[in-house]
Amino acid sequence: MFRFFKARHAQSSLPYPHPAQELCALDGSATATLPDKGQLNIPLGDIRAEDLAAHETIEHGRKLARQDQWSELSQLMRKADEARETAPDGTPIADLLAFGARSDVVLAVEHALADVNALREYDLLSGISELEDEMRAHPEDPMITLVVALAHIDLAWAWRGTATKATLPPLHQSRCAAHFDRAAALLPKCRAVAPNSPMVAAAGCALLAGQRKSNLRVADEYERLITLDPQNQRHMRAMGTHLLPRCFGSYEELEVQALRNAARTQDIWGAGGYTWVQFDAIALDEEACARLDVEYFLEGLHDILHRRPDQPTVNMLSAYCAITIQNGLGLNDKADQVRAEIHEAANWLIRDHLTELHPLLWAHAANGFNNSARINSPERFAARGHRDALRAIGDLFREELRSGMDVTFTPSGLRLSQH
């Protein structure tokens, strides 16, 4: 269900663009006062519906764990994993169920580590010990073992926090390493029983962050995951990030693997396999951006849209080109040229493909699609994305709006009319 949003533009002598003075994105009746004569009209997706599927799945996983219905949880995870089911944003349903199942344990430890008083009173091992007991009660079930392994990875990150390795206290270092090591010990059991599980393969990639080996074959781990689940672009994007020099790779390997991925997934994504691997990496790293084969990247955008013309994909790519790729401007001249060319793609993406607005995707774009970012208020987060989208779209249609034209997005495409 969609609500129709109308942004009214009042006459003004202020230079364009000008920030919206008021936006209330939640009820679809917001008014943005901008210094133009025309009106920008665009359907607004139900913000709560965009996140509802993921939220309900997480809650279902949490409920099953709380009620000790582990066999039912395992069956649902296995079924979703085998079917490669995903939420609207591409997150695998099996991952969401597993997160819900371990969330009480992980969140309790995160809270205790953030609060000194709570840390004194809370037994940091009680929750994970209970999960380990459930695993021992189901010794042949790879999904339950996987939930426990993923919980250990989450707890390792909780102990690591945001501190650098040099400033991390010794206790935190040892606990972090212990949880990663425990996850590494459990994962082979899952692989032995479920060798073709994308979820198990993804856990292996997540475990790379805690490995202390110098000969890690990151690309091999991700290649295996992508082969198991080539339709899911999230795996390709994660590979690109992990192949940056700041993680486990190099600029040369990033480019080589992006090209290899495009070749392997040609029948599914066309040149899009290259674009997905570079997608987050070039937004994070100036040198990676400067080295990009921008023509092939843009060809990949076209191929992605040809294969996935749905509005969530259109909104994500539009927001990326309009907002995300602009981050870091001014730090590297060559990268700035690349960013400018990608930014230009927002023009045809929005004019030729956009029919409705998905605010949460635009909000994530401003964060660089950082999945680890904490969102305290989804409503405020979406409202920020709504404002960012209107500014970007209004800037794109600056001349039309100034000349008094109404810019209206409809299910059948863009319509321009005299106000």
Residue pairs with C-beta under 8 A, 6 or more apart in sequence:
1 46
1 49
2 43
2 44
2 45
2 46
2 356
3 27
3 28
3 29
3 43
3 44
3 46
4 28
4 41
4 43
4 44
5 25
5 28
5 30
5 41
5 42
5 43
5 44
5 357
6 31
6 39
6 40
6 41
7 20
7 30
7 31
7 32
7 34
7 39
7 40
7 41
7 42
7 390
7 394
8 31
8 32
8 33
8 39
9 33
9 34
9 35
9 36
9 37
9 38
9 39
9 40
9 401
10 33
10 34
10 35
10 36
11 35
11 36
11 37
12 18
12 34
12 35
12 36
13 35
14 35
15 35
16 34
16 35
16 36
16 395
16 398
16 402
17 34
17 391
17 394
17 395
17 398
18 34
18 35
19 387
19 391
20 32
20 33
20 34
20 387
20 390
20 391
21 32
21 33
22 30
22 31
22 32
22 33
23 30
23 31
23 32
23 383
23 386
23 387
23 390
24 30
24 383
25 44
25 47
25 359
25 382
25 383
25 386
25 387
26 47
26 379
26 382
26 383
28 44
30 386
32 40
32 387
32 390
34 394
34 401
36 394
36 398
36 401
36 402
37 401
37 402
37 403
37 404
37 419
38 397
38 400
38 401
38 402
38 403
38 404
38 405
38 406
38 407
38 419
39 401
39 406
39 407
39 408
39 419
40 390
40 393
40 394
40 397
40 401
40 406
40 407
41 406
41 407
41 408
41 409
42 354
42 356
42 357
42 393
42 408
42 409
43 355
43 356
43 357
43 409
43 410
43 411
44 356
44 357
44 359
44 386
45 311
45 356
45 357
45 358
45 359
47 359
47 360
47 378
47 379
47 382
50 88
50 89
50 358
50 359
50 360
50 361
50 382
51 360
51 378
53 87
53 88
54 87
54 88
54 89
54 91
54 96
57 87
57 93
57 96
57 97
57 100
58 96
58 97
58 99
58 100
58 103
59 100
60 76
60 97
60 100
61 73
61 96
61 97
61 98
61 99
61 100
61 101
61 103
62 100
62 101
62 103
62 104
63 100
64 70
64 72
64 73
64 76
64 97
64 100
64 101
65 73
65 100
65 101
65 102
65 104
66 104
68 134
70 134
70 137
70 138
70 141
70 144
71 138
71 141
73 97
73 101
73 143
73 144
73 147
74 138
74 141
74 143
74 144
76 94
76 97
77 94
77 97
77 98
77 143
77 146
77 147
77 199
78 94
78 143
78 194
80 92
80 93
80 94
80 97
81 92
81 94
81 143
81 194
81 197
81 198
81 199
82 197
84 92
84 198
84 229
84 231
84 232
85 92
85 93
85 94
86 92
86 93
86 232
87 93
87 96
88 312
89 312
89 361
90 232
90 233
90 234
91 234
92 198
92 199
92 202
92 229
92 232
94 143
94 199
95 199
95 202
98 143
98 146
98 147
98 150
98 199
99 150
101 147
102 131
102 147
102 148
102 150
102 151
102 154
104 127
105 127
105 128
105 130
105 131
105 151
105 155
106 127
106 151
106 154
106 155
106 158
108 122
108 127
109 122
109 124
109 127
109 128
109 155
109 158
110 158
111 118
112 118
112 119
112 122
112 124
113 119
113 158
113 159
113 161
124 175
128 148
128 151
128 152
128 155
131 147
131 148
131 151
132 148
134 144
134 148
135 141
135 144
135 145
135 147
135 148
135 186
138 144
138 145
140 193
142 189
142 190
142 193
142 194
142 197
142 200
143 194
145 186
145 189
145 190
146 186
146 187
146 190
146 199
146 200
146 203
148 186
149 182
149 183
149 186
149 187
149 190
149 203
149 207
150 183
150 203
150 206
152 179
152 180
152 182
152 183
152 186
153 179
153 180
153 183
153 203
153 206
153 207
153 210
155 175
155 179
156 175
156 176
156 177
156 179
156 180
156 183
156 210
157 176
157 209
159 172
159 175
159 176
159 179
160 168
160 172
160 176
161 168
161 172
163 169
163 172
165 173
168 176
176 210
177 210
177 212
179 210
180 207
180 209
180 210
180 211
181 210
183 203
183 207
183 210
184 207
184 210
184 211
187 200
187 203
187 204
187 207
190 197
190 200
190 203
191 200
191 204
194 200
196 228
197 228
198 225
198 228
198 229
198 232
198 235
201 221
201 224
201 225
201 228
201 229
202 225
202 235
204 221
204 224
204 225
205 218
205 221
205 222
205 225
205 235
205 238
205 239
205 242
208 216
208 218
208 221
208 242
208 248
216 248
218 239
218 242
218 243
218 247
218 248
218 249
219 239
219 243
219 249
219 253
219 257
222 235
222 236
222 238
222 239
222 242
222 257
223 257
223 260
223 261
223 264
225 235
225 239
226 235
226 236
226 239
226 261
226 264
226 265
227 264
229 235
230 264
230 265
230 268
230 269
231 268
233 269
233 272
233 276
233 279
233 304
236 261
236 265
236 273
236 276
236 277
236 279
237 276
237 277
237 279
237 280
237 369
238 280
239 257
239 261
239 277
240 254
240 257
240 258
240 276
240 277
240 278
240 279
240 280
240 281
241 247
241 280
241 281
241 284
242 248
242 249
243 249
243 250
243 253
243 254
243 257
243 277
243 281
244 251
244 254
244 281
244 284
244 285
244 288
245 251
245 285
246 284
246 285
249 257
251 287
251 288
251 291
254 277
254 278
254 281
254 288
255 291
255 293
257 277
258 273
258 274
258 277
258 278
259 274
261 273
261 274
261 276
261 277
262 269
262 270
262 271
262 272
262 273
262 274
262 277
262 296
262 300
263 273
264 273
265 272
265 273
266 273
268 307
269 276
269 300
269 303
269 304
269 307
270 299
270 300
270 303
270 304
270 306
270 307
271 296
271 299
271 300
271 302
271 303
272 300
272 301
272 303
272 304
272 307
273 300
274 293
274 296
274 297
274 300
275 296
275 297
275 300
275 301
275 303
275 304
276 300
276 304
278 288
278 292
278 297
279 320
280 368
280 369
281 288
282 288
282 289
282 292
282 297
282 325
282 335
282 338
283 289
283 320
283 324
283 325
283 327
283 328
283 368
283 369
284 368
286 328
286 331
286 332
286 335
287 332
287 335
289 328
289 332
289 335
289 338
289 339
290 332
290 334
290 335
290 338
292 338
294 338
294 341
294 342
297 342
298 341
298 342
298 345
301 317
301 321
301 345
301 349
304 313
304 317
305 313
305 314
305 317
305 349
305 353
309 353
311 354
311 355
311 356
311 358
312 358
312 361
314 349
314 353
314 354
314 355
315 354
315 356
315 357
315 358
315 361
315 362
316 358
316 361
316 365
317 345
317 349
318 346
318 349
318 350
318 353
318 354
319 361
319 362
319 364
319 365
319 385
319 388
319 389
319 392
320 365
320 369
321 342
321 343
321 344
321 345
321 346
321 349
322 343
322 346
322 350
322 365
322 392
322 396
323 362
323 365
323 366
323 388
323 392
324 365
324 366
324 368
324 369
325 339
325 342
325 343
326 339
326 343
327 368
328 335
328 339
329 336
329 339
330 336
346 392
346 396
347 396
350 392
350 393
350 396
351 396
351 414
352 413
352 414
354 393
354 409
354 414
355 409
355 410
355 411
355 412
355 413
356 409
356 411
357 386
357 389
357 409
359 382
359 383
359 385
359 386
359 389
360 378
360 381
360 382
360 385
361 385
362 385
362 386
362 388
362 389
362 392
363 381
363 382
363 384
363 385
363 386
363 388
364 370
364 385
365 385
365 388
366 384
366 385
366 388
367 373
375 381
393 407
394 401
397 407
400 407
400 416
401 407
404 418
404 419
405 416
405 417
405 418
405 419
406 416
406 417
406 418
406 419
407 414
407 415
407 416
408 414
408 415
408 416
408 417
409 415
